[in-house]
Amino acid sequence: MGITEVTVEITNPRDQAQWQSVSLVADTGAVFSVIPKSTLDALGITPYAQETFQRADGSEIQRDLGDIFLRIDGKARTVPAIFGEPNDTPLLGVTAQILGFAVNPVTRKLEPAKMVLL
């Protein structure tokens, strides 16, 4: 299928004076987005929890979790994000769907999608 890379903007939900653009891999199987810890630190975003996550190979890792204000094509929401370590791939998880976007498997682009209420 291929990799879909997207550029999003993030800021601190408590202080939206400074925004940073971040390139992420859209991962339709990931629940959380993974943002480099260095980017989150620079924006003054602090973790509120540490969680254990399972990797695709079955191993487990612990990572900090915090809230970011994420913007894609003018739509923005406060969402949780994992503080990514240097070897972690920066990812856009299900957050894209929360904002009303989905990965088009043919064009490999993030496109507007209908939001479903179930």
VMD Tcl script that builds the backbone (N, CA, C; Angstrom):
set m [mol new atoms 354]
animate dup $m
set s [atomselect $m all]
$s set {name element resname resid chain x y z} {
  {N N MET 1 A 0.817 -1.192 0.000}
  {CA C MET 1 A 0.000 0.000 0.000}
  {C C MET 1 A 0.858 1.251 0.000}
  {N N GLY 2 A 1.879 1.327 0.843}
  {CA C GLY 2 A 2.727 2.509 0.855}
  {C C GLY 2 A 2.545 3.338 2.102}
  {N N ILE 3 A 3.437 4.276 2.254}
  {CA C ILE 3 A 3.432 5.152 3.424}
  {C C ILE 3 A 2.814 6.484 3.046}
  {N N THR 4 A 1.958 6.984 3.919}
  {CA C THR 4 A 1.356 8.293 3.733}
  {C C THR 4 A 1.961 9.247 4.743}
  {N N GLU 5 A 2.690 10.231 4.261}
  {CA C GLU 5 A 3.265 11.242 5.134}
  {C C GLU 5 A 2.415 12.494 5.067}
  {N N VAL 6 A 2.194 13.096 6.234}
  {CA C VAL 6 A 1.397 14.316 6.315}
  {C C VAL 6 A 2.131 15.322 7.191}
  {N N THR 7 A 1.881 16.583 6.936}
  {CA C THR 7 A 2.407 17.640 7.783}
  {C C THR 7 A 1.242 18.249 8.546}
  {N N VAL 8 A 1.393 18.301 9.861}
  {CA C VAL 8 A 0.374 18.865 10.730}
  {C C VAL 8 A 1.005 19.980 11.534}
  {N N GLU 9 A 0.171 20.770 12.184}
  {CA C GLU 9 A 0.658 21.817 13.069}
  {C C GLU 9 A 0.219 21.486 14.487}
  {N N ILE 10 A 1.114 21.699 15.441}
  {CA C ILE 10 A 0.763 21.450 16.834}
  {C C ILE 10 A 1.177 22.632 17.697}
  {N N THR 11 A 0.490 22.750 18.825}
  {CA C THR 11 A 0.813 23.767 19.813}
  {C C THR 11 A 0.414 23.261 21.182}
  {N N ASN 12 A 0.742 24.026 22.171}
  {CA C ASN 12 A 0.368 23.718 23.547}
  {C C ASN 12 A -1.078 24.163 23.753}
  {N N PRO 13 A -1.971 23.292 24.208}
  {CA C PRO 13 A -3.369 23.698 24.388}
  {C C PRO 13 A -3.534 24.811 25.424}
  {N N ARG 14 A -2.554 24.953 26.311}
  {CA C ARG 14 A -2.644 25.985 27.358}
  {C C ARG 14 A -2.015 27.305 26.940}
  {N N ASP 15 A -1.242 27.295 25.842}
  {CA C ASP 15 A -0.576 28.507 25.360}
  {C C ASP 15 A -0.363 28.359 23.861}
  {N N GLN 16 A -1.294 28.872 23.080}
  {CA C GLN 16 A -1.279 28.662 21.637}
  {C C GLN 16 A -0.517 29.744 20.875}
  {N N ALA 17 A 0.439 30.392 21.541}
  {CA C ALA 17 A 1.201 31.466 20.901}
  {C C ALA 17 A 2.201 30.934 19.872}
  {N N GLN 18 A 2.704 29.741 20.072}
  {CA C GLN 18 A 3.733 29.182 19.198}
  {C C GLN 18 A 3.247 27.862 18.597}
  {N N TRP 19 A 3.289 27.770 17.264}
  {CA C TRP 19 A 2.911 26.546 16.552}
  {C C TRP 19 A 4.155 25.962 15.892}
  {N N GLN 20 A 4.177 24.632 15.768}
  {CA C GLN 20 A 5.261 23.975 15.043}
  {C C GLN 20 A 4.674 23.008 14.027}
  {N N SER 21 A 5.243 23.005 12.829}
  {CA C SER 21 A 4.867 22.020 11.807}
  {C C SER 21 A 5.660 20.750 12.060}
  {N N VAL 22 A 4.964 19.613 11.951}
  {CA C VAL 22 A 5.586 18.317 12.192}
  {C C VAL 22 A 5.186 17.374 11.068}
  {N N SER 23 A 6.165 16.662 10.512}
  {CA C SER 23 A 5.899 15.660 9.487}
  {C C SER 23 A 5.687 14.321 10.177}
  {N N LEU 24 A 4.551 13.683 9.887}
  {CA C LEU 24 A 4.176 12.426 10.528}
  {C C LEU 24 A 3.794 11.388 9.481}
  {N N VAL 25 A 3.932 10.124 9.848}
  {CA C VAL 25 A 3.441 9.034 9.019}
  {C C VAL 25 A 2.025 8.722 9.489}
  {N N ALA 26 A 1.060 8.782 8.585}
  {CA C ALA 26 A -0.326 8.457 8.938}
  {C C ALA 26 A -0.444 6.945 9.096}
  {N N ASP 27 A -0.784 6.506 10.294}
  {CA C ASP 27 A -0.876 5.081 10.611}
  {C C ASP 27 A -2.314 4.771 10.985}
  {N N THR 28 A -3.045 4.147 10.069}
  {CA C THR 28 A -4.461 3.881 10.296}
  {C C THR 28 A -4.695 2.852 11.404}
  {N N GLY 29 A -3.646 2.161 11.829}
  {CA C GLY 29 A -3.787 1.180 12.894}
  {C C GLY 29 A -3.379 1.708 14.259}
  {N N ALA 30 A -2.863 2.919 14.320}
  {CA C ALA 30 A -2.402 3.483 15.587}
  {C C ALA 30 A -3.514 4.287 16.252}
  {N N VAL 31 A -3.691 4.080 17.528}
  {CA C VAL 31 A -4.686 4.852 18.268}
  {C C VAL 31 A -4.138 6.244 18.565}
  {N N PHE 32 A -2.942 6.298 19.147}
  {CA C PHE 32 A -2.342 7.570 19.536}
  {C C PHE 32 A -1.399 8.082 18.459}
  {N N SER 33 A -1.223 9.388 18.432}
  {CA C SER 33 A -0.179 9.987 17.613}
  {C C SER 33 A 1.104 9.999 18.429}
  {N N VAL 34 A 2.235 9.901 17.743}
  {CA C VAL 34 A 3.548 9.946 18.384}
  {C C VAL 34 A 4.257 11.197 17.874}
  {N N ILE 35 A 4.555 12.108 18.793}
  {CA C ILE 35 A 5.223 13.360 18.457}
  {C C ILE 35 A 6.586 13.357 19.142}
  {N N PRO 36 A 7.650 13.764 18.448}
  {CA C PRO 36 A 8.962 13.776 19.101}
  {C C PRO 36 A 8.940 14.559 20.415}
  {N N LYS 37 A 9.512 13.950 21.444}
  {CA C LYS 37 A 9.569 14.567 22.762}
  {C C LYS 37 A 10.223 15.941 22.698}
  {N N SER 38 A 11.246 16.090 21.863}
  {CA C SER 38 A 11.935 17.381 21.753}
  {C C SER 38 A 10.994 18.483 21.270}
  {N N THR 39 A 10.084 18.150 20.369}
  {CA C THR 39 A 9.102 19.125 19.874}
  {C C THR 39 A 8.114 19.501 20.976}
  {N N LEU 40 A 7.631 18.493 21.697}
  {CA C LEU 40 A 6.677 18.751 22.777}
  {C C LEU 40 A 7.327 19.563 23.892}
  {N N ASP 41 A 8.570 19.235 24.230}
  {CA C ASP 41 A 9.298 19.995 25.248}
  {C C ASP 41 A 9.459 21.452 24.832}
  {N N ALA 42 A 9.797 21.685 23.558}
  {CA C ALA 42 A 9.991 23.046 23.052}
  {C C ALA 42 A 8.711 23.873 23.140}
  {N N LEU 43 A 7.563 23.206 23.043}
  {CA C LEU 43 A 6.272 23.903 23.135}
  {C C LEU 43 A 5.778 24.011 24.581}
  {N N GLY 44 A 6.533 23.464 25.523}
  {CA C GLY 44 A 6.137 23.540 26.932}
  {C C GLY 44 A 5.026 22.579 27.307}
  {N N ILE 45 A 4.856 21.524 26.517}
  {CA C ILE 45 A 3.818 20.525 26.798}
  {C C ILE 45 A 4.389 19.527 27.799}
  {N N THR 46 A 3.654 19.319 28.877}
  {CA C THR 46 A 4.128 18.413 29.923}
  {C C THR 46 A 3.275 17.152 29.952}
  {N N PRO 47 A 3.907 16.024 30.267}
  {CA C PRO 47 A 3.140 14.771 30.335}
  {C C PRO 47 A 2.256 14.737 31.576}
  {N N TYR 48 A 1.134 14.034 31.471}
  {CA C TYR 48 A 0.256 13.843 32.622}
  {C C TYR 48 A 0.183 12.377 33.040}
  {N N ALA 49 A 0.797 11.496 32.252}
  {CA C ALA 49 A 0.768 10.061 32.582}
  {C C ALA 49 A 1.909 9.369 31.867}
  {N N GLN 50 A 2.245 8.197 32.372}
  {CA C GLN 50 A 3.157 7.302 31.671}
  {C C GLN 50 A 2.416 5.989 31.468}
  {N N GLU 51 A 2.415 5.505 30.235}
  {CA C GLU 51 A 1.670 4.299 29.896}
  {C C GLU 51 A 2.600 3.265 29.273}
  {N N THR 52 A 2.170 2.016 29.306}
  {CA C THR 52 A 2.887 0.932 28.648}
  {C C THR 52 A 2.197 0.642 27.322}
  {N N PHE 53 A 2.979 0.600 26.249}
  {CA C PHE 53 A 2.449 0.360 24.909}
  {C C PHE 53 A 3.095 -0.889 24.326}
  {N N GLN 54 A 2.317 -1.640 23.552}
  {CA C GLN 54 A 2.834 -2.823 22.889}
  {C C GLN 54 A 3.214 -2.467 21.458}
  {N N ARG 55 A 4.391 -2.888 21.057}
  {CA C ARG 55 A 4.850 -2.664 19.687}
  {C C ARG 55 A 4.365 -3.800 18.790}
  {N N ALA 56 A 4.521 -3.610 17.491}
  {CA C ALA 56 A 4.087 -4.621 16.520}
  {C C ALA 56 A 4.791 -5.964 16.729}
  {N N ASP 57 A 6.024 -5.939 17.233}
  {CA C ASP 57 A 6.763 -7.184 17.443}
  {C C ASP 57 A 6.422 -7.859 18.776}
  {N N GLY 58 A 5.494 -7.271 19.528}
  {CA C GLY 58 A 5.058 -7.837 20.800}
  {C C GLY 58 A 5.787 -7.291 22.013}
  {N N SER 59 A 6.906 -6.593 21.809}
  {CA C SER 59 A 7.625 -6.020 22.940}
  {C C SER 59 A 6.842 -4.837 23.522}
  {N N GLU 60 A 7.153 -4.506 24.755}
  {CA C GLU 60 A 6.467 -3.401 25.421}
  {C C GLU 60 A 7.454 -2.291 25.737}
  {N N ILE 61 A 6.953 -1.053 25.659}
  {CA C ILE 61 A 7.747 0.121 26.001}
  {C C ILE 61 A 6.891 1.051 26.852}
  {N N GLN 62 A 7.539 1.885 27.628}
  {CA C GLN 62 A 6.816 2.898 28.391}
  {C C GLN 62 A 7.099 4.253 27.778}
  {N N ARG 63 A 6.053 5.050 27.651}
  {CA C ARG 63 A 6.181 6.395 27.104}
  {C C ARG 63 A 5.266 7.333 27.877}
  {N N ASP 64 A 5.696 8.602 27.928}
  {CA C ASP 64 A 4.864 9.639 28.516}
  {C C ASP 64 A 3.725 9.982 27.568}
  {N N LEU 65 A 2.630 10.470 28.144}
  {CA C LEU 65 A 1.440 10.852 27.390}
  {C C LEU 65 A 1.036 12.253 27.825}
  {N N GLY 66 A 0.685 13.101 26.867}
  {CA C GLY 66 A 0.252 14.463 27.173}
  {C C GLY 66 A -0.712 14.960 26.109}
  {N N ASP 67 A -1.318 16.102 26.359}
  {CA C ASP 67 A -2.270 16.680 25.407}
  {C C ASP 67 A -1.590 17.697 24.503}
  {N N ILE 68 A -1.972 17.664 23.218}
  {CA C ILE 68 A -1.523 18.656 22.246}
  {C C ILE 68 A -2.753 19.262 21.586}
  {N N PHE 69 A -2.597 20.438 21.017}
  {CA C PHE 69 A -3.629 21.041 20.178}
  {C C PHE 69 A -3.123 20.841 18.759}
  {N N LEU 70 A -3.836 20.051 17.970}
  {CA C LEU 70 A -3.407 19.629 16.645}
  {C C LEU 70 A -4.286 20.268 15.580}
  {N N ARG 71 A -3.650 20.754 14.502}
  {CA C ARG 71 A -4.400 21.385 13.414}
  {C C ARG 71 A -4.029 20.739 12.088}
  {N N ILE 72 A -5.072 20.346 11.334}
  {CA C ILE 72 A -4.915 19.809 9.982}
  {C C ILE 72 A -5.875 20.578 9.081}
  {N N ASP 73 A -5.331 21.237 8.064}
  {CA C ASP 73 A -6.147 21.983 7.096}
  {C C ASP 73 A -7.201 22.867 7.770}
  {N N GLY 74 A -6.808 23.573 8.804}
  {CA C GLY 74 A -7.704 24.523 9.460}
  {C C GLY 74 A -8.596 23.941 10.542}
  {N N LYS 75 A -8.684 22.613 10.642}
  {CA C LYS 75 A -9.479 21.980 11.698}
  {C C LYS 75 A -8.559 21.646 12.860}
  {N N ALA 76 A -8.993 21.959 14.083}
  {CA C ALA 76 A -8.120 21.742 15.233}
  {C C ALA 76 A -8.883 21.146 16.408}
  {N N ARG 77 A -8.180 20.329 17.188}
  {CA C ARG 77 A -8.742 19.709 18.390}
  {C C ARG 77 A -7.605 19.465 19.380}
  {N N THR 78 A -7.968 19.374 20.647}
  {CA C THR 78 A -7.040 18.919 21.667}
  {C C THR 78 A -7.121 17.406 21.706}
  {N N VAL 79 A -5.969 16.755 21.592}
  {CA C VAL 79 A -5.908 15.292 21.550}
  {C C VAL 79 A -4.710 14.801 22.359}
  {N N PRO 80 A -4.774 13.562 22.858}
  {CA C PRO 80 A -3.609 13.002 23.543}
  {C C PRO 80 A -2.542 12.593 22.540}
  {N N ALA 81 A -1.280 12.658 22.985}
  {CA C ALA 81 A -0.168 12.246 22.129}
  {C C ALA 81 A 0.909 11.591 22.982}
  {N N ILE 82 A 1.621 10.673 22.363}
  {CA C ILE 82 A 2.749 10.007 23.000}
  {C C ILE 82 A 4.000 10.860 22.791}
  {N N PHE 83 A 4.804 11.001 23.848}
  {CA C PHE 83 A 6.092 11.673 23.765}
  {C C PHE 83 A 7.083 10.693 23.136}
  {N N GLY 84 A 7.361 10.871 21.848}
  {CA C GLY 84 A 8.218 9.950 21.126}
  {C C GLY 84 A 9.687 10.120 21.463}
  {N N GLU 85 A 10.380 9.021 21.608}
  {CA C GLU 85 A 11.821 9.009 21.838}
  {C C GLU 85 A 12.527 9.038 20.473}
  {N N PRO 86 A 13.843 9.310 20.454}
  {CA C PRO 86 A 14.560 9.469 19.174}
  {C C PRO 86 A 14.385 8.317 18.178}
  {N N ASN 87 A 14.237 7.075 18.637}
  {CA C ASN 87 A 14.089 5.950 17.712}
  {C C ASN 87 A 12.642 5.646 17.343}
  {N N ASP 88 A 11.683 6.377 17.900}
  {CA C ASP 88 A 10.262 6.165 17.582}
  {C C ASP 88 A 9.906 6.880 16.280}
  {N N THR 89 A 9.089 6.236 15.463}
  {CA C THR 89 A 8.602 6.873 14.239}
  {C C THR 89 A 7.490 7.859 14.595}
  {N N PRO 90 A 7.610 9.128 14.189}
  {CA C PRO 90 A 6.525 10.073 14.431}
  {C C PRO 90 A 5.284 9.645 13.641}
  {N N LEU 91 A 4.158 9.487 14.344}
  {CA C LEU 91 A 2.940 8.945 13.736}
  {C C LEU 91 A 1.742 9.854 13.947}
  {N N LEU 92 A 0.829 9.806 12.996}
  {CA C LEU 92 A -0.503 10.390 13.150}
  {C C LEU 92 A -1.459 9.221 13.276}
  {N N GLY 93 A -2.019 9.033 14.456}
  {CA C GLY 93 A -2.914 7.915 14.702}
  {C C GLY 93 A -4.351 8.250 14.338}
  {N N VAL 94 A -5.273 7.687 15.074}
  {CA C VAL 94 A -6.701 7.869 14.836}
  {C C VAL 94 A -7.118 9.341 14.979}
  {N N THR 95 A -6.199 10.153 15.453}
  {CA C THR 95 A -6.437 11.590 15.564}
  {C C THR 95 A -6.962 12.176 14.261}
  {N N ALA 96 A -6.474 11.672 13.144}
  {CA C ALA 96 A -6.930 12.169 11.846}
  {C C ALA 96 A -8.435 11.995 11.693}
  {N N GLN 97 A -8.954 10.869 12.158}
  {CA C GLN 97 A -10.391 10.620 12.065}
  {C C GLN 97 A -11.168 11.534 12.993}
  {N N ILE 98 A -10.602 11.860 14.146}
  {CA C ILE 98 A -11.256 12.768 15.087}
  {C C ILE 98 A -11.462 14.137 14.444}
  {N N LEU 99 A -10.540 14.519 13.564}
  {CA C LEU 99 A -10.630 15.806 12.883}
  {C C LEU 99 A -11.410 15.736 11.576}
  {N N GLY 100 A -11.876 14.540 11.204}
  {CA C GLY 100 A -12.668 14.401 9.984}
  {C C GLY 100 A -11.849 14.130 8.739}
  {N N PHE 101 A -10.730 13.422 8.897}
  {CA C PHE 101 A -9.886 13.067 7.759}
  {C C PHE 101 A -9.640 11.565 7.755}
  {N N ALA 102 A -9.348 11.040 6.578}
  {CA C ALA 102 A -9.007 9.625 6.441}
  {C C ALA 102 A -7.946 9.490 5.363}
  {N N VAL 103 A -7.164 8.429 5.453}
  {CA C VAL 103 A -6.152 8.157 4.441}
  {C C VAL 103 A -6.836 7.500 3.254}
  {N N ASN 104 A -6.671 8.087 2.077}
  {CA C ASN 104 A -7.168 7.495 0.843}
  {C C ASN 104 A -6.111 6.495 0.380}
  {N N PRO 105 A -6.429 5.181 0.345}
  {CA C PRO 105 A -5.419 4.184 -0.004}
  {C C PRO 105 A -4.953 4.263 -1.459}
  {N N VAL 106 A -5.731 4.881 -2.318}
  {CA C VAL 106 A -5.351 4.990 -3.726}
  {C C VAL 106 A -4.368 6.141 -3.924}
  {N N THR 107 A -4.716 7.325 -3.393}
  {CA C THR 107 A -3.859 8.498 -3.577}
  {C C THR 107 A -2.774 8.609 -2.509}
  {N N ARG 108 A -2.926 7.822 -1.424}
  {CA C ARG 108 A -2.023 7.881 -0.271}
  {C C ARG 108 A -1.932 9.291 0.293}
  {N N LYS 109 A -3.076 9.968 0.334}
  {CA C LYS 109 A -3.148 11.310 0.890}
  {C C LYS 109 A -4.228 11.349 1.969}
  {N N LEU 110 A -4.084 12.296 2.873}
  {CA C LEU 110 A -5.091 12.533 3.892}
  {C C LEU 110 A -6.172 13.390 3.259}
  {N N GLU 111 A -7.417 12.910 3.299}
  {CA C GLU 111 A -8.512 13.615 2.632}
  {C C GLU 111 A -9.686 13.773 3.588}
  {N N PRO 112 A -10.510 14.814 3.377}
  {CA C PRO 112 A -11.702 14.956 4.223}
  {C C PRO 112 A -12.594 13.733 4.132}
  {N N ALA 113 A -13.180 13.380 5.268}
  {CA C ALA 113 A -14.070 12.226 5.314}
  {C C ALA 113 A -15.262 12.577 6.191}
  {N N LYS 114 A -16.365 11.894 5.952}
  {CA C LYS 114 A -17.531 12.109 6.790}
  {C C LYS 114 A -17.272 11.542 8.178}
  {N N MET 115 A -17.669 12.311 9.160}
  {CA C MET 115 A -17.532 11.849 10.538}
  {C C MET 115 A -18.764 11.006 10.866}
  {N N VAL 116 A -18.544 9.856 11.486}
  {CA C VAL 116 A -19.622 8.922 11.743}
  {C C VAL 116 A -19.960 8.931 13.226}
  {N N LEU 117 A -21.253 9.000 13.531}
  {CA C LEU 117 A -21.719 8.950 14.905}
  {C C LEU 117 A -22.404 7.597 15.100}
  {N N LEU 118 A -21.841 6.763 15.938}
  {CA C LEU 118 A -22.404 5.433 16.183}
  {C C LEU 118 A -22.855 5.307 17.612}
}
mol reanalyze $m
mol bondsrecalc $m
mol representation Tube
mol addrep $m
